[in-house]
Amino acid sequence: MAFDELRTVVAKLESAIASGPIVPTVTPQEIRSYLASRYDFTTPLALDEVAADVEGMLRTWQVQVTHPRCFGLLTSWKVATAR
């Protein structure tokens, strides 16, 4: 991947994180249901497919500590009070 292409990808990711929420709005049961429906461990899946899915789950369900409005201090406190 050329550096210009890499810069473009990073800029898009940075913009997507900045325009999204800091704290996810998902329940543990929603995550469990998604994982159970997607991964039964009986059928092999392509690495690229799994990696893309994991990336999507992290973007959706993880506290975005690199978000411009997230100060990164006392993260567990912020998550607990944001709900």
Secondary structure, DSSP 8 states (H G I E B T S, - for coil): --HHHHHHHHHHHHHHHHHS-SS----HHHHHHHHHHH--SSS---HHHHHHHHHHHHHHHS--TTSTT---SSHHHHHHHH-
